[in-house]
Amino acid sequence: MNLTKYSASGNDFLIFHAFAKKNRSEIARKVCHRQNGIGADGLIVIIPHKNLDFEWEFYNSDGSVASMCGNGTRAAGLYAFENDLAPRKMRFLSGAGEIGVEVFDDGAVESELTKPKYIDDNIDGFGKKWQLIDTGVLHLVTLDQNLDILKKDELRALRVKHNANVNIGKVDGEILRIRTFERGVEDETLACGTGMAALFLHAKEKKVISTDMVKVIPASKEVLELRVDKTNLFFKGRVKRLFSTIPNSEIFV
């Protein structure tokens, strides 16, 4: 079994393809472990689909299953294209629904995300007002000019209380900067695509951002692009294939 590691704007994933679904939570925990495995934010398994180009299984690094991961969709799309599993423009099935992906010649990959759901816009926490938005997975979002206004333990407490990823955004001219604490990783991550999308929508709703396209800079410092076309949300950035390996078979026992 070959595993390939990809980085999508700082989110790193281990990816392989298989022919059938199965529970691979334990495999995900082992290979994603930073000290005792290869290390990654998540494991993606590409599976054939009857009507679409493919479907996926997505596991967080703790072995939990996630319906959606924005950066993961872009990494999966590049993997599928590079392994002749899908054309440049593809559609696949995630746990949150169909996802459209396009791979460009310059190394950028764009995903069309699922339709957002606005859950609650009046949540209080640590002196801030928060909004809960589902962009494939749940995100608790707020805006502040100080991204470090909350400590990591406070972000963790919000994550546990609301069972959602937690995101703080700062609008800096035409740029949206973001800090994210992710469910399943249980720590701050360098980037989170669906979190960026949720914050973009939150900022537009609050009229802090008026344009239909914005540059986003997560903790990885890589620049990404989010845009709205009518009701469709698109997320674009570079994806890098880091390496492929044949791990010790004992890790899969």
Residue frames relative to the residue before (quaternion, step in Angstrom):
aa qw qx qy qz dx dy dz
M 1.0000 0.0000 0.0000 0.0000 0.00 0.00 0.00
N 0.2167 -0.7803 0.5766 0.1083 3.58 -0.70 1.11
L 0.1413 -0.7489 0.6415 0.0872 3.55 -1.01 0.86
T 0.1118 -0.7731 0.6207 0.0676 3.57 -1.00 0.84
K 0.2538 -0.7783 0.5594 0.1298 3.54 -0.92 0.94
Y 0.0766 -0.7859 0.6136 -0.0063 3.54 -0.92 1.06
S 0.1828 -0.7435 0.6298 0.1310 3.52 -1.25 0.55
A 0.0594 -0.7771 0.6265 -0.0003 3.54 -0.82 1.07
S 0.8289 -0.2208 0.0812 0.5075 3.53 -0.16 1.36
G 0.7685 -0.3383 0.1744 0.5143 3.56 1.07 0.74
N 0.6026 0.4815 -0.3603 0.5246 3.59 1.22 -0.35
D 0.1035 -0.8127 0.5705 0.0572 3.61 -0.72 0.98
F 0.1087 -0.8055 0.5822 -0.0169 3.50 -1.05 0.94
L 0.2675 -0.6972 0.6375 0.1897 3.52 -1.26 0.59
I 0.0566 -0.8263 0.5589 -0.0412 3.56 -0.76 1.09
F 0.1331 0.7434 -0.6545 0.0361 3.53 -1.20 0.68
H 0.3285 -0.7344 0.5451 0.2358 3.59 -1.22 0.21
A 0.1047 -0.7803 0.6166 0.0024 3.52 -1.16 0.78
F 0.5261 -0.6662 0.4428 0.2887 3.57 -1.29 0.15
A 0.7985 0.1922 -0.0998 0.5617 3.60 1.19 -0.26
K 0.5188 -0.6207 0.4917 0.3222 3.53 -1.25 0.51
K 0.1775 0.7452 -0.6383 0.0758 3.52 -1.24 0.56
N 0.5799 -0.5671 0.4417 0.3833 3.55 -1.26 0.21
R 0.0121 -0.8207 0.5693 -0.0472 3.55 -0.49 1.24
S 0.2245 0.8150 -0.5046 0.1752 3.58 1.18 0.56
E 0.6766 0.4918 -0.3004 0.4584 3.58 0.91 -0.88
I 0.6033 0.5387 -0.3474 0.4745 3.58 1.07 -0.73
A 0.6501 0.5271 -0.3156 0.4471 3.58 0.92 -0.94
R 0.6526 0.5176 -0.3222 0.4499 3.59 0.89 -0.90
K 0.6934 0.4905 -0.2827 0.4457 3.57 0.95 -0.90
V 0.7534 0.4120 -0.2454 0.4498 3.59 0.66 -1.06
C 0.6855 0.4881 -0.2958 0.4521 3.62 1.10 -0.61
H 0.4810 0.6753 -0.4445 0.3391 3.60 1.20 -0.23
R 0.4526 -0.7366 0.4396 0.2434 3.58 -0.72 1.10
Q 0.7468 0.3844 -0.2179 0.4970 3.60 1.07 -0.66
N 0.8099 0.2891 -0.1278 0.4941 3.60 0.85 -0.93
G 0.7133 0.3580 -0.2487 0.5489 3.59 1.26 0.05
I 0.7236 -0.3539 0.3074 0.5066 3.55 -1.10 -0.73
G 0.3919 -0.7350 0.4606 0.3066 3.54 1.02 -0.84
A 0.3505 0.7042 -0.5610 0.2578 3.58 -0.74 1.09
D 0.5526 -0.5880 0.4719 0.3552 3.54 -1.33 0.28
G 0.8214 -0.0536 0.0553 0.5651 3.58 1.14 -0.52
L 0.3405 -0.6951 0.5948 0.2169 3.53 -1.38 0.30
I 0.1040 -0.7814 0.6147 0.0270 3.57 -0.93 1.00
V 0.0901 -0.7772 0.6220 0.0321 3.56 -0.92 0.98
I 0.2532 -0.7730 0.5697 0.1175 3.57 -0.73 1.13
I 0.0720 -0.8049 0.5882 -0.0319 3.56 -0.75 1.16
P 0.5273 -0.6199 0.4600 0.3551 3.65 -0.99 0.67
H 0.1325 -0.7716 0.6180 0.0720 3.55 -1.21 0.63
K 0.5755 -0.6427 0.3904 0.3215 3.57 -1.00 0.85
N 0.8230 0.2563 -0.0986 0.4972 3.59 0.88 -0.94
L 0.7280 0.3650 -0.2189 0.5375 3.59 1.15 -0.57
D 0.7034 -0.4543 0.3185 0.4444 3.58 -1.28 0.06
F 0.7546 -0.2181 0.1339 0.6042 3.58 1.14 -0.67
E 0.2243 -0.7083 0.6193 0.2540 3.53 -1.33 -0.23
W 0.3016 -0.7764 0.5221 0.1835 3.56 -1.18 0.26
E 0.2426 -0.6425 0.6845 0.2443 3.42 -1.51 0.12
F 0.0652 -0.8008 0.5948 0.0248 3.59 -0.84 0.96
Y 0.0614 -0.7927 0.6063 -0.0161 3.53 -0.86 1.10
N 0.4047 -0.6635 0.5707 0.2651 3.56 -1.04 0.81
S 0.6856 -0.5083 0.3282 0.4049 3.57 -1.25 0.31
D 0.6607 0.4824 -0.3161 0.4804 3.61 1.20 -0.37
G 0.6128 -0.5819 0.3354 0.4163 3.59 1.28 0.12
S 0.5240 0.6284 -0.4216 0.3910 3.59 1.23 -0.14
V 0.4499 -0.6816 0.5156 0.2591 3.55 -1.19 0.66
A 0.1211 -0.7757 0.6157 0.0672 3.57 -1.02 0.86
S 0.4954 -0.6728 0.4666 0.2902 3.56 -1.01 0.82
M 0.8253 0.0493 0.0679 0.5584 3.53 0.99 -0.88
C 0.0693 0.7527 -0.6542 0.0234 3.56 -1.26 0.53
G 0.4256 -0.7531 0.4428 0.2359 3.57 -0.43 1.22
N 0.7063 0.4273 -0.2639 0.4989 3.57 0.79 -0.98
G 0.6035 0.5662 -0.3473 0.4411 3.56 1.13 -0.62
T 0.6224 0.5365 -0.3497 0.4500 3.60 1.03 -0.70
R 0.6654 0.4961 -0.3092 0.4643 3.57 1.00 -0.78
A 0.6443 0.5052 -0.3187 0.4775 3.60 1.02 -0.77
A 0.6490 0.5150 -0.3114 0.4654 3.58 0.98 -0.86
G 0.6422 0.5354 -0.3216 0.4444 3.56 1.00 -0.81
L 0.6717 0.4771 -0.3042 0.4782 3.58 0.93 -0.86
Y 0.6232 0.5317 -0.3408 0.4613 3.59 0.98 -0.78
A 0.6722 0.5013 -0.3037 0.4523 3.60 0.85 -0.97
F 0.6631 0.4978 -0.3094 0.4656 3.59 0.97 -0.82
E 0.6988 0.4832 -0.2799 0.4471 3.58 0.85 -0.96
N 0.7270 0.3906 -0.2314 0.5151 3.59 1.19 -0.49
D 0.4992 -0.7000 0.3934 0.3258 3.59 1.28 0.48
L 0.4139 0.6993 -0.4734 0.3400 3.55 1.07 0.80
A 0.7917 0.0735 -0.0183 0.6062 3.57 1.29 -0.35
P 0.5133 -0.6230 0.4816 0.3412 3.61 -1.18 0.45
R 0.7362 -0.4053 0.2877 0.4593 3.58 -1.27 0.02
K 0.7402 0.2423 -0.1568 0.6072 3.57 1.05 -0.78
M 0.0648 0.8283 -0.5405 0.1323 3.55 -0.48 1.20
R 0.1625 -0.7356 0.6401 0.1507 3.49 -1.37 0.20
F 0.0174 0.7991 -0.6004 0.0262 3.54 -1.00 0.84
L 0.4849 -0.6744 0.4887 0.2668 3.52 -1.29 0.39
S 0.0993 -0.7552 0.6467 0.0400 3.55 -0.87 1.05
G 0.6804 -0.4739 0.3564 0.4306 3.55 -1.26 0.03
A 0.6839 0.4653 -0.2726 0.4913 3.56 1.28 -0.40
G 0.7128 -0.3858 0.2581 0.5258 3.60 1.27 -0.12
E 0.7314 -0.4081 0.3090 0.4506 3.57 -1.32 -0.22
I 0.1335 -0.7756 0.6154 0.0440 3.53 -1.08 0.87
G 0.2269 -0.7551 0.5995 0.1375 3.56 -0.98 0.87
V 0.0300 -0.7985 0.6009 -0.0178 3.58 -0.95 0.91
E 0.0490 -0.7745 0.6292 0.0430 3.57 -1.12 0.72
V 0.2380 -0.7599 0.5945 0.1122 3.56 -0.94 1.01
F 0.2055 -0.7975 0.5607 0.0864 3.59 -0.78 1.06
D 0.6509 -0.5547 0.3630 0.3698 3.57 -1.24 0.51
D 0.6891 0.5057 -0.2874 0.4323 3.60 1.07 -0.67
G 0.6363 -0.5488 0.3285 0.4313 3.60 1.26 0.15
A 0.5473 0.5912 -0.4085 0.4290 3.57 1.27 -0.04
V 0.1214 -0.7610 0.6340 0.0649 3.54 -1.22 0.63
E 0.1317 -0.7987 0.5850 0.0493 3.56 -0.88 0.98
S 0.1518 -0.7779 0.6058 0.0699 3.55 -0.99 0.92
E 0.2820 -0.6949 0.6327 0.1933 3.51 -1.19 0.70
L 0.2704 -0.8151 0.4967 0.1258 3.54 -0.36 1.26
T 0.6171 -0.5395 0.4144 0.3955 3.56 -1.27 0.26
K 0.6423 -0.5267 0.3899 0.3976 3.55 -1.25 0.43
P 0.4161 -0.7239 0.4872 0.2557 3.62 -0.83 0.92
K 0.1992 -0.7413 0.6265 0.1352 3.53 -1.31 0.47
Y 0.2647 -0.7651 0.5697 0.1410 3.58 -0.77 1.06
I 0.2103 -0.8386 0.4974 0.0711 3.56 -0.37 1.29
D 0.7880 -0.1450 0.1710 0.5734 3.61 0.72 -1.07
D 0.1252 -0.8232 0.5516 0.0500 3.60 -0.77 1.00
N 0.6986 0.4271 -0.2687 0.5073 3.58 1.20 0.37
I 0.2918 0.7499 -0.5268 0.2737 3.55 0.63 1.18
D 0.2237 -0.7700 0.5864 0.1150 3.58 -0.91 0.95
G 0.2145 0.7771 -0.5756 0.1369 3.54 -1.09 0.76
F 0.8502 -0.0792 0.0098 0.5203 3.56 -0.72 1.14
G 0.7394 -0.4561 0.2222 0.4426 3.54 0.89 1.03
K 0.6595 0.4747 -0.3016 0.4988 3.58 1.27 0.22
K 0.3687 -0.6623 0.5982 0.2602 3.55 -1.33 0.43
W 0.1105 -0.8119 0.5732 0.0085 3.55 -0.86 1.03
Q 0.2147 -0.7380 0.6213 0.1525 3.52 -1.31 0.44
L 0.2588 -0.7565 0.5840 0.1403 3.56 -1.03 0.86
I 0.0261 0.8014 -0.5902 0.0930 3.57 -0.59 1.25
D 0.2580 -0.7437 0.5991 0.1467 3.55 -1.05 0.85
T 0.0098 0.7901 -0.6113 0.0443 3.59 -0.50 1.22
G 0.7542 -0.1920 0.1092 0.6184 3.53 1.15 0.75
V 0.7274 -0.0186 -0.0164 0.6857 3.51 1.30 -0.64
L 0.6065 -0.5937 0.3916 0.3556 3.57 -1.21 0.48
H 0.0207 -0.7858 0.6180 -0.0105 3.54 -1.04 0.90
L 0.2291 -0.7224 0.6401 0.1262 3.52 -1.02 0.95
V 0.0084 -0.8439 0.5325 -0.0648 3.60 -0.53 1.16
T 0.0649 0.7608 -0.6452 0.0261 3.52 -1.27 0.59
L 0.3444 -0.7205 0.5645 0.2090 3.56 -1.31 0.35
D 0.1504 0.7584 -0.6257 0.1038 3.55 -1.10 0.75
Q 0.4902 -0.6719 0.4661 0.3018 3.57 -1.04 0.71
N 0.6934 0.3658 -0.2601 0.5636 3.58 1.31 -0.13
L 0.2922 -0.7896 0.5143 0.1634 3.61 -0.27 1.22
D 0.7062 0.4489 -0.2521 0.4861 3.58 1.19 -0.50
I 0.2953 0.7985 -0.4868 0.1957 3.57 1.22 0.38
L 0.7596 0.2754 -0.1727 0.5634 3.60 1.15 -0.55
K 0.4580 -0.6608 0.5222 0.2844 3.54 -1.16 0.67
K 0.6660 -0.5129 0.3591 0.4054 3.55 -1.24 0.44
D 0.6386 0.5303 -0.3341 0.4464 3.61 0.98 -0.77
E 0.6377 0.5135 -0.3276 0.4715 3.58 1.09 -0.64
L 0.6237 0.5170 -0.3302 0.4844 3.58 1.05 -0.74
R 0.6413 0.5254 -0.3176 0.4603 3.57 1.01 -0.85
A 0.6434 0.5267 -0.3210 0.4533 3.60 0.98 -0.82
L 0.6509 0.4951 -0.3078 0.4862 3.59 1.01 -0.78
R 0.6233 0.5499 -0.3357 0.4432 3.57 1.01 -0.80
V 0.6861 0.4754 -0.2722 0.4787 3.56 0.95 -0.94
K 0.6643 0.5291 -0.3099 0.4274 3.60 0.86 -0.94
H 0.8049 0.2841 -0.1235 0.5061 3.58 0.89 -0.96
N 0.3528 -0.7638 0.4736 0.2604 3.59 1.33 0.05
A 0.5728 0.5676 -0.3634 0.4666 3.56 0.98 0.90
N 0.5494 -0.5328 0.5066 0.3970 3.53 -1.32 0.23
V 0.2482 -0.7761 0.5661 0.1248 3.58 -1.11 0.65
N 0.0229 -0.8263 0.5595 -0.0600 3.56 -0.76 1.11
I 0.1139 -0.7486 0.6495 0.0691 3.55 -1.05 0.87
G 0.1013 -0.8165 0.5678 0.0267 3.57 -0.84 0.99
K 0.1421 -0.7616 0.6281 0.0728 3.53 -1.23 0.63
V 0.2502 -0.7592 0.5830 0.1454 3.57 -0.78 1.03
D 0.0357 -0.7970 0.6001 -0.0584 3.53 -0.64 1.23
G 0.7829 -0.1905 0.0847 0.5862 3.57 0.19 1.29
E 0.7801 -0.2491 0.2174 0.5312 3.57 -0.59 -1.17
I 0.6120 0.5333 -0.3392 0.4753 3.58 1.28 0.34
L 0.2138 -0.7470 0.6178 0.1210 3.55 -1.07 0.82
R 0.1360 -0.7854 0.6015 0.0523 3.56 -0.65 1.15
I 0.1111 -0.8390 0.5324 -0.0173 3.55 -0.94 0.87
R 0.1200 -0.7413 0.6570 0.0662 3.51 -1.26 0.69
T 0.0578 -0.8377 0.5420 -0.0330 3.60 -0.74 1.05
F 0.1371 -0.7189 0.6749 0.0945 3.51 -1.20 0.79
E 0.1905 -0.8523 0.4840 0.0544 3.58 -0.47 1.23
R 0.4527 -0.6469 0.5602 0.2506 3.48 -1.14 0.88
G 0.7565 0.3491 -0.2649 0.4854 3.59 -0.96 0.81
V 0.6840 0.3427 -0.2406 0.5974 3.54 1.19 -0.62
E 0.1628 -0.8395 0.4882 0.1742 3.54 1.25 -0.76
D 0.6774 0.3609 -0.2999 0.5665 3.51 0.99 0.96
E 0.6007 -0.5005 0.4485 0.4331 3.53 -1.32 0.01
T 0.1708 -0.7800 0.5954 0.0883 3.56 -1.06 0.78
L 0.6294 -0.5724 0.3868 0.3558 3.54 -1.27 0.43
A 0.7959 -0.0488 0.0385 0.6023 3.58 1.20 -0.45
C 0.0030 -0.7655 0.6433 0.0140 3.55 -1.27 0.47
G 0.3651 -0.7880 0.4551 0.1967 3.57 -0.32 1.26
T 0.6993 0.4490 -0.2829 0.4790 3.59 0.83 -0.92
G 0.6026 0.5442 -0.3514 0.4661 3.58 1.20 -0.50
M 0.6225 0.5206 -0.3293 0.4829 3.58 1.03 -0.79
A 0.6496 0.5246 -0.3118 0.4534 3.56 0.97 -0.90
A 0.6602 0.5089 -0.3083 0.4584 3.59 0.92 -0.90
L 0.6706 0.4893 -0.3032 0.4679 3.59 0.96 -0.82
F 0.6017 0.5517 -0.3433 0.4645 3.58 1.07 -0.73
L 0.6793 0.4779 -0.2855 0.4782 3.59 0.88 -0.94
H 0.6298 0.5322 -0.3226 0.4648 3.58 1.04 -0.81
A 0.6742 0.4953 -0.2926 0.4631 3.59 0.91 -0.92
K 0.6405 0.5038 -0.3278 0.4781 3.60 1.05 -0.70
E 0.6465 0.5210 -0.3232 0.4541 3.58 0.97 -0.82
K 0.7051 0.4358 -0.2499 0.5006 3.58 1.08 -0.78
K 0.4124 -0.7463 0.4206 0.3100 3.58 1.43 0.04
V 0.3588 0.7000 -0.5160 0.3391 3.55 1.12 0.72
I 0.7326 0.1927 -0.1338 0.6389 3.54 1.27 -0.55
S 0.1796 -0.8193 0.5397 0.0720 3.59 -0.75 1.06
T 0.6250 0.5618 -0.3392 0.4227 3.59 1.21 -0.41
D 0.4907 -0.6597 0.4871 0.2945 3.57 -1.28 0.36
M 0.7405 0.2652 -0.2072 0.5817 3.58 1.29 0.15
V 0.0155 0.8050 -0.5914 0.0442 3.56 -0.99 0.83
K 0.3911 -0.6603 0.5812 0.2706 3.55 -1.23 0.54
V 0.1348 -0.7950 0.5899 0.0439 3.56 -0.96 0.91
I 0.0872 -0.7866 0.6105 0.0310 3.57 -0.95 0.91
P 0.1744 -0.7876 0.5846 0.0864 3.60 -0.49 1.18
A 0.7702 -0.3546 0.2510 0.4669 3.59 -1.27 -0.22
S 0.6028 0.5748 -0.3562 0.4235 3.61 1.16 -0.50
K 0.3953 -0.7386 0.4411 0.3220 3.60 1.33 -0.36
E 0.4898 0.6306 -0.4542 0.3951 3.60 1.23 0.13
V 0.3803 -0.7316 0.5248 0.2114 3.56 -1.05 0.81
L 0.0592 -0.7845 0.6172 0.0001 3.55 -0.87 1.04
E 0.3160 -0.7439 0.5617 0.1769 3.53 -1.32 0.27
L 0.0774 -0.7643 0.6395 0.0292 3.53 -0.98 0.95
R 0.0555 0.7999 -0.5956 0.0486 3.56 -0.96 0.85
V 0.2724 -0.7249 0.6110 0.1641 3.51 -1.28 0.60
D 0.0531 -0.7617 0.6457 0.0080 3.54 -0.93 1.01
K 0.7783 -0.1376 0.0090 0.6125 3.53 -0.11 1.38
T 0.7773 -0.2689 0.1953 0.5342 3.62 -0.42 -1.13
N 0.5709 0.6022 -0.3757 0.4128 3.59 1.27 0.06
L 0.2360 -0.7815 0.5700 0.0930 3.55 -0.98 0.93
F 0.0931 -0.8105 0.5782 -0.0046 3.57 -0.74 1.13
F 0.1409 -0.7916 0.5945 -0.0052 3.52 -1.05 0.95
K 0.0148 0.8430 -0.5302 0.0888 3.60 -0.47 1.21
G 0.2649 0.7422 -0.5888 0.1796 3.56 -1.07 0.83
R 0.6308 -0.5468 0.3974 0.3811 3.53 -1.30 0.18
V 0.1370 -0.7523 0.6400 0.0753 3.54 -1.25 0.66
K 0.1426 -0.8016 0.5777 0.0576 3.59 -0.93 0.90
R 0.2963 -0.6964 0.6222 0.2003 3.54 -1.05 0.85
L 0.2668 -0.8114 0.5064 0.1181 3.57 -0.59 1.15
F 0.7510 -0.2904 0.2096 0.5547 3.60 0.79 -0.97
S 0.2668 -0.7108 0.6168 0.2077 3.52 -1.36 0.21
T 0.0234 -0.8101 0.5856 -0.0190 3.54 -1.10 0.67
I 0.2775 -0.6875 0.6308 0.2289 3.52 -1.31 0.33
P 0.2292 -0.8231 0.5017 0.1350 3.59 -0.09 1.24
N 0.6696 -0.4584 0.4009 0.4252 3.53 -1.33 0.28
S 0.4797 -0.7047 0.4413 0.2801 3.59 -0.66 1.07
E 0.5634 0.6205 -0.3925 0.3788 3.61 1.14 -0.49
I 0.5994 0.5879 -0.3676 0.3999 3.58 1.12 -0.57
F 0.6970 0.4608 -0.2686 0.4793 3.58 1.21 -0.44
V 0.4600 0.6817 -0.4606 0.3341 3.60 1.23 0.05
